[in-house]
Amino acid sequence: MTLLTLMFSTGTDEIVEKKAFFGSMIFETVKKDNGALGITTGVENPVPLIVLFLVITAVLAMIKATYRGLKQRREQLLNEAGS
């Protein structure tokens, strides 16, 4: 999504090099010898992307553990109330 935003935020004849997400993604346009415009997109520094993946994984694991704990506690309370 970020690369698409960078791509559509440039003009038609601009020669630019734009970076996003802490320098991890790059969008670059270069004028070629025949007058055409060359476009390069990709990942320049994967560290921020890896950190984001790890943080999201940790947060989702904590949410799942909390949900399971609350569900078990609810079942325990319902069993105690029923007996």
N, CA, C and O atoms as a GROMACS GRO file, in nm:
protein
  332
    1MET      N    1   0.083  -0.119   0.000
    1MET     CA    2   0.000   0.000   0.000
    1MET      C    3   0.088   0.125   0.000
    1MET      O    4   0.059   0.222  -0.070
    2THR      N    5   0.195   0.121   0.080
    2THR     CA    6   0.284   0.236   0.087
    2THR      C    7   0.352   0.263  -0.047
    2THR      O    8   0.364   0.378  -0.089
    3LEU      N    9   0.395   0.157  -0.113
    3LEU     CA   10   0.460   0.176  -0.243
    3LEU      C   11   0.363   0.233  -0.346
    3LEU      O   12   0.403   0.315  -0.429
    4LEU      N   13   0.237   0.192  -0.342
    4LEU     CA   14   0.138   0.250  -0.433
    4LEU      C   15   0.117   0.398  -0.404
    4LEU      O   16   0.104   0.478  -0.497
    5THR      N   17   0.114   0.435  -0.278
    5THR     CA   18   0.100   0.576  -0.240
    5THR      C   19   0.219   0.657  -0.292
    5THR      O   20   0.201   0.766  -0.346
    6LEU      N   21   0.339   0.604  -0.275
    6LEU     CA   22   0.457   0.674  -0.326
    6LEU      C   23   0.453   0.687  -0.477
    6LEU      O   24   0.489   0.791  -0.533
    7MET      N   25   0.409   0.582  -0.543
    7MET     CA   26   0.406   0.582  -0.689
    7MET      C   27   0.309   0.687  -0.743
    7MET      O   28   0.341   0.758  -0.838
    8PHE      N   29   0.192   0.697  -0.682
    8PHE     CA   30   0.092   0.791  -0.734
    8PHE      C   31   0.110   0.933  -0.680
    8PHE      O   32   0.035   1.022  -0.719
    9SER      N   33   0.206   0.954  -0.591
    9SER     CA   34   0.229   1.089  -0.540
    9SER      C   35   0.338   1.162  -0.618
    9SER      O   36   0.375   1.273  -0.581
   10THR      N   37   0.389   1.102  -0.724
   10THR     CA   38   0.490   1.168  -0.807
   10THR      C   39   0.426   1.217  -0.936
   10THR      O   40   0.323   1.166  -0.980
   11GLY      N   41   0.489   1.316  -0.993
   11GLY     CA   42   0.441   1.368  -1.121
   11GLY      C   43   0.481   1.277  -1.235
   11GLY      O   44   0.551   1.177  -1.214
   12THR      N   45   0.438   1.310  -1.355
   12THR     CA   46   0.463   1.223  -1.470
   12THR      C   47   0.608   1.230  -1.518
   12THR      O   48   0.661   1.129  -1.565
   13ASP      N   49   0.671   1.345  -1.509
   13ASP     CA   50   0.808   1.359  -1.560
   13ASP      C   51   0.909   1.386  -1.450
   13ASP      O   52   1.020   1.433  -1.478
   14GLU      N   53   0.875   1.357  -1.326
   14GLU     CA   54   0.966   1.383  -1.215
   14GLU      C   55   1.069   1.270  -1.202
   14GLU      O   56   1.037   1.153  -1.218
   15ILE      N   57   1.192   1.308  -1.172
   15ILE     CA   58   1.297   1.213  -1.139
   15ILE      C   59   1.309   1.217  -0.987
   15ILE      O   60   1.361   1.315  -0.931
   16VAL      N   61   1.263   1.114  -0.920
   16VAL     CA   62   1.258   1.116  -0.774
   16VAL      C   63   1.311   0.986  -0.715
   16VAL      O   64   1.320   0.883  -0.781
   17GLU      N   65   1.346   0.997  -0.590
   17GLU     CA   66   1.377   0.880  -0.508
   17GLU      C   67   1.308   0.902  -0.375
   17GLU      O   68   1.348   0.987  -0.296
   18LYS      N   69   1.203   0.825  -0.350
   18LYS     CA   70   1.126   0.840  -0.228
   18LYS      C   71   1.139   0.714  -0.144
   18LYS      O   72   1.140   0.603  -0.195
   19LYS      N   73   1.149   0.736  -0.014
   19LYS     CA   74   1.158   0.624   0.079
   19LYS      C   75   1.043   0.635   0.178
   19LYS      O   76   0.995   0.744   0.209
   20ALA      N   77   0.999   0.520   0.227
   20ALA     CA   78   0.888   0.516   0.323
   20ALA      C   79   0.916   0.412   0.430
   20ALA      O   80   1.003   0.326   0.414
   21PHE      N   81   0.841   0.421   0.537
   21PHE     CA   82   0.848   0.329   0.650
   21PHE      C   83   0.991   0.314   0.700
   21PHE      O   84   1.051   0.206   0.693
   22PHE      N   85   1.044   0.423   0.749
   22PHE     CA   86   1.177   0.430   0.809
   22PHE      C   87   1.287   0.387   0.712
   22PHE      O   88   1.387   0.328   0.753
   23GLY      N   89   1.269   0.416   0.586
   23GLY     CA   90   1.370   0.386   0.485
   23GLY      C   91   1.370   0.242   0.438
   23GLY      O   92   1.464   0.200   0.369
   24SER      N   93   1.269   0.165   0.472
   24SER     CA   94   1.271   0.025   0.433
   24SER      C   95   1.220   0.004   0.290
   24SER      O   96   1.265  -0.088   0.222
   25MET      N   97   1.129   0.088   0.243
   25MET     CA   98   1.076   0.074   0.108
   25MET      C   99   1.120   0.192   0.023
   25MET      O  100   1.130   0.304   0.072
   26ILE      N  101   1.146   0.164  -0.104
   26ILE     CA  102   1.197   0.268  -0.193
   26ILE      C  103   1.117   0.268  -0.323
   26ILE      O  104   1.078   0.164  -0.375
   27PHE      N  105   1.095   0.390  -0.374
   27PHE     CA  106   1.036   0.410  -0.506
   27PHE      C  107   1.124   0.510  -0.577
   27PHE      O  108   1.146   0.620  -0.528
   28GLU      N  109   1.174   0.472  -0.694
   28GLU     CA  110   1.270   0.557  -0.764
   28GLU      C  111   1.236   0.560  -0.913
   28GLU      O  112   1.206   0.458  -0.974
   29THR      N  113   1.241   0.680  -0.969
   29THR     CA  114   1.227   0.694  -1.113
   29THR      C  115   1.358   0.747  -1.170
   29THR      O  116   1.421   0.835  -1.111
   30VAL      N  117   1.397   0.693  -1.285
   30VAL     CA  118   1.524   0.729  -1.348
   30VAL      C  119   1.498   0.752  -1.496
   30VAL      O  120   1.425   0.676  -1.560
   31LYS      N  121   1.559   0.857  -1.550
   31LYS     CA  122   1.547   0.884  -1.693
   31LYS      C  123   1.646   0.795  -1.768
   31LYS      O  124   1.766   0.797  -1.738
   32LYS      N  125   1.597   0.717  -1.863
   32LYS     CA  126   1.683   0.627  -1.941
   32LYS      C  127   1.739   0.698  -2.063
   32LYS      O  128   1.698   0.810  -2.095
   33ASP      N  129   1.833   0.633  -2.130
   33ASP     CA  130   1.901   0.693  -2.245
   33ASP      C  131   1.805   0.723  -2.360
   33ASP      O  132   1.823   0.823  -2.430
   34ASN      N  133   1.706   0.641  -2.381
   34ASN     CA  134   1.614   0.662  -2.493
   34ASN      C  135   1.501   0.760  -2.459
   34ASN      O  136   1.408   0.776  -2.538
   35GLY      N  137   1.507   0.825  -2.343
   35GLY     CA  138   1.407   0.923  -2.304
   35GLY      C  139   1.293   0.867  -2.221
   35GLY      O  140   1.210   0.942  -2.172
   36ALA      N  141   1.290   0.737  -2.207
   36ALA     CA  142   1.184   0.673  -2.128
   36ALA      C  143   1.213   0.691  -1.979
   36ALA      O  144   1.324   0.728  -1.939
   37LEU      N  145   1.113   0.665  -1.899
   37LEU     CA  146   1.126   0.675  -1.754
   37LEU      C  147   1.128   0.534  -1.696
   37LEU      O  148   1.035   0.457  -1.716
   38GLY      N  149   1.235   0.500  -1.624
   38GLY     CA  150   1.245   0.370  -1.559
   38GLY      C  151   1.200   0.380  -1.414
   38GLY      O  152   1.228   0.479  -1.346
   39ILE      N  153   1.131   0.278  -1.367
   39ILE     CA  154   1.077   0.279  -1.232
   39ILE      C  155   1.133   0.161  -1.154
   39ILE      O  156   1.135   0.048  -1.204
   40THR      N  157   1.179   0.188  -1.033
   40THR     CA  158   1.228   0.082  -0.945
   40THR      C  159   1.155   0.093  -0.812
   40THR      O  160   1.148   0.200  -0.752
   41THR      N  161   1.099  -0.020  -0.767
   41THR     CA  162   1.036  -0.026  -0.636
   41THR      C  163   1.088  -0.148  -0.564
   41THR      O  164   1.130  -0.246  -0.626
   42GLY      N  165   1.087  -0.142  -0.434
   42GLY     CA  166   1.130  -0.260  -0.360
   42GLY      C  167   1.166  -0.230  -0.216
   42GLY      O  168   1.136  -0.123  -0.162
   43VAL      N  169   1.230  -0.328  -0.156
   43VAL     CA  170   1.271  -0.319  -0.017
   43VAL      C  171   1.420  -0.288  -0.014
   43VAL      O  172   1.501  -0.360  -0.071
   44GLU      N  173   1.454  -0.180   0.053
   44GLU     CA  174   1.595  -0.142   0.064
   44GLU      C  175   1.655  -0.189   0.196
   44GLU      O  176   1.769  -0.235   0.200
   45ASN      N  177   1.579  -0.177   0.303
   45ASN     CA  178   1.626  -0.216   0.435
   45ASN      C  179   1.516  -0.297   0.503
   45ASN      O  180   1.416  -0.240   0.545
   46PRO      N  181   1.532  -0.428   0.514
   46PRO     CA  182   1.423  -0.512   0.566
   46PRO      C  183   1.408  -0.509   0.718
   46PRO      O  184   1.310  -0.565   0.770
   47VAL      N  185   1.499  -0.447   0.790
   47VAL     CA  186   1.494  -0.450   0.937
   47VAL      C  187   1.363  -0.392   0.992
   47VAL      O  188   1.302  -0.456   1.077
   48PRO      N  189   1.316  -0.273   0.949
   48PRO     CA  190   1.189  -0.223   1.004
   48PRO      C  191   1.071  -0.314   0.973
   48PRO      O  192   0.979  -0.324   1.054
   49LEU      N  193   1.071  -0.379   0.859
   49LEU     CA  194   0.963  -0.470   0.825
   49LEU      C  195   0.965  -0.594   0.915
   49LEU      O  196   0.860  -0.642   0.957
   50ILE      N  197   1.084  -0.645   0.944
   50ILE     CA  198   1.097  -0.760   1.033
   50ILE      C  199   1.053  -0.723   1.174
   50ILE      O  200   0.983  -0.800   1.239
   51VAL      N  201   1.095  -0.605   1.221
   51VAL     CA  202   1.055  -0.560   1.354
   51VAL      C  203   0.903  -0.545   1.363
   51VAL      O  204   0.843  -0.586   1.462
   52LEU      N  205   0.842  -0.487   1.260
   52LEU     CA  206   0.696  -0.473   1.257
   52LEU      C  207   0.628  -0.610   1.263
   52LEU      O  208   0.532  -0.628   1.337
   53PHE      N  209   0.678  -0.706   1.185
   53PHE     CA  210   0.622  -0.840   1.186
   53PHE      C  211   0.632  -0.903   1.325
   53PHE      O  212   0.537  -0.964   1.372
   54LEU      N  213   0.747  -0.888   1.390
   54LEU     CA  214   0.765  -0.946   1.523
   54LEU      C  215   0.674  -0.880   1.626
   54LEU      O  216   0.618  -0.948   1.712
   55VAL      N  217   0.660  -0.748   1.619
   55VAL     CA  218   0.574  -0.676   1.713
   55VAL      C  219   0.428  -0.718   1.694
   55VAL      O  220   0.357  -0.743   1.791
   56ILE      N  221   0.383  -0.724   1.570
   56ILE     CA  222   0.245  -0.765   1.544
   56ILE      C  223   0.222  -0.908   1.590
   56ILE      O  224   0.117  -0.939   1.646
   57THR      N  225   0.318  -0.996   1.566
   57THR     CA  226   0.306  -1.134   1.611
   57THR      C  227   0.296  -1.142   1.763
   57THR      O  228   0.214  -1.216   1.816
   58ALA      N  229   0.381  -1.066   1.834
   58ALA     CA  230   0.378  -1.066   1.980
   58ALA      C  231   0.245  -1.013   2.034
   58ALA      O  232   0.189  -1.069   2.127
   59VAL      N  233   0.195  -0.905   1.975
   59VAL     CA  234   0.069  -0.847   2.020
   59VAL      C  235  -0.046  -0.946   1.997
   59VAL      O  236  -0.131  -0.964   2.085
   60LEU      N  237  -0.049  -1.009   1.881
   60LEU     CA  238  -0.155  -1.106   1.853
   60LEU      C  239  -0.145  -1.228   1.946
   60LEU      O  240  -0.248  -1.282   1.988
   61ALA      N  241  -0.024  -1.271   1.979
   61ALA     CA  242  -0.008  -1.383   2.072
   61ALA      C  243  -0.057  -1.345   2.211
   61ALA      O  244  -0.121  -1.426   2.278
   62MET      N  245  -0.029  -1.222   2.255
   62MET     CA  246  -0.078  -1.177   2.386
   62MET      C  247  -0.230  -1.167   2.388
   62MET      O  248  -0.294  -1.204   2.486
   63ILE      N  249  -0.289  -1.118   2.280
   63ILE     CA  250  -0.435  -1.110   2.272
   63ILE      C  251  -0.496  -1.249   2.278
   63ILE      O  252  -0.596  -1.270   2.347
   64LYS      N  253  -0.438  -1.342   2.205
   64LYS     CA  254  -0.490  -1.479   2.205
   64LYS      C  255  -0.478  -1.544   2.343
   64LYS      O  256  -0.571  -1.611   2.388
   65ALA      N  257  -0.364  -1.523   2.411
   65ALA     CA  258  -0.345  -1.580   2.545
   65ALA      C  259  -0.443  -1.518   2.644
   65ALA      O  260  -0.499  -1.588   2.728
   66THR      N  261  -0.465  -1.388   2.635
   66THR     CA  262  -0.560  -1.319   2.723
   66THR      C  263  -0.701  -1.371   2.698
   66THR      O  264  -0.776  -1.395   2.793
   67TYR      N  265  -0.738  -1.387   2.573
   67TYR     CA  266  -0.871  -1.439   2.539
   67TYR      C  267  -0.891  -1.578   2.596
   67TYR      O  268  -0.995  -1.607   2.655
   68ARG      N  269  -0.792  -1.665   2.578
   68ARG     CA  270  -0.803  -1.801   2.632
   68ARG      C  271  -0.816  -1.800   2.784
   68ARG      O  272  -0.898  -1.873   2.840
   69GLY      N  273  -0.736  -1.716   2.850
   69GLY     CA  274  -0.744  -1.707   2.995
   69GLY      C  275  -0.879  -1.658   3.042
   69GLY      O  276  -0.934  -1.713   3.138
   70LEU      N  277  -0.933  -1.557   2.977
   70LEU     CA  278  -1.065  -1.506   3.014
   70LEU      C  279  -1.175  -1.608   2.986
   70LEU      O  280  -1.271  -1.619   3.063
   71LYS      N  281  -1.161  -1.681   2.878
   71LYS     CA  282  -1.260  -1.784   2.845
   71LYS      C  283  -1.258  -1.896   2.949
   71LYS      O  284  -1.363  -1.944   2.991
   72GLN      N  285  -1.139  -1.938   2.990
   72GLN     CA  286  -1.128  -2.041   3.094
   72GLN      C  287  -1.184  -1.992   3.226
   72GLN      O  288  -1.252  -2.066   3.297
   73ARG      N  289  -1.157  -1.867   3.260
   73ARG     CA  290  -1.208  -1.809   3.385
   73ARG      C  291  -1.360  -1.803   3.381
   73ARG      O  292  -1.426  -1.831   3.482
   74ARG      N  293  -1.416  -1.768   3.267
   74ARG     CA  294  -1.563  -1.762   3.253
   74ARG      C  295  -1.624  -1.900   3.273
   74ARG      O  296  -1.723  -1.915   3.343
   75GLU      N  297  -1.563  -2.000   3.209
   75GLU     CA  298  -1.613  -2.137   3.225
   75GLU      C  299  -1.603  -2.182   3.371
   75GLU      O  300  -1.693  -2.250   3.422
   76GLN      N  301  -1.495  -2.145   3.436
   76GLN     CA  302  -1.478  -2.182   3.578
   76GLN      C  303  -1.586  -2.116   3.663
   76GLN      O  304  -1.645  -2.181   3.750
   77LEU      N  305  -1.613  -1.990   3.642
   77LEU     CA  306  -1.717  -1.919   3.718
   77LEU      C  307  -1.855  -1.977   3.690
   77LEU      O  308  -1.937  -1.990   3.782
   78LEU      N  309  -1.883  -2.011   3.565
   78LEU     CA  310  -2.011  -2.071   3.531
   78LEU      C  311  -2.027  -2.209   3.596
   78LEU      O  312  -2.136  -2.244   3.642
   79ASN      N  313  -1.921  -2.286   3.601
   79ASN     CA  314  -1.926  -2.417   3.667
   79ASN      C  315  -1.947  -2.403   3.818
   79ASN      O  316  -2.021  -2.480   3.878
   80GLU      N  317  -1.882  -2.304   3.878
   80GLU     CA  318  -1.898  -2.280   4.023
   80GLU      C  319  -2.039  -2.233   4.054
   80GLU      O  320  -2.097  -2.271   4.156
   81ALA      N  321  -2.096  -2.150   3.967
   81ALA     CA  322  -2.230  -2.097   3.990
   81ALA      C  323  -2.336  -2.205   3.970
   81ALA      O  324  -2.440  -2.203   4.036
   82GLY      N  325  -2.310  -2.300   3.881
   82GLY     CA  326  -2.406  -2.404   3.852
   82GLY      C  327  -2.408  -2.516   3.957
   82GLY      O  328  -2.508  -2.587   3.970
   83SER      N  329  -2.299  -2.531   4.030
   83SER     CA  330  -2.296  -2.642   4.127
   83SER      C  331  -2.330  -2.601   4.264
   83SER      O  332  -2.331  -2.684   4.355
   0.00000   0.00000   0.00000
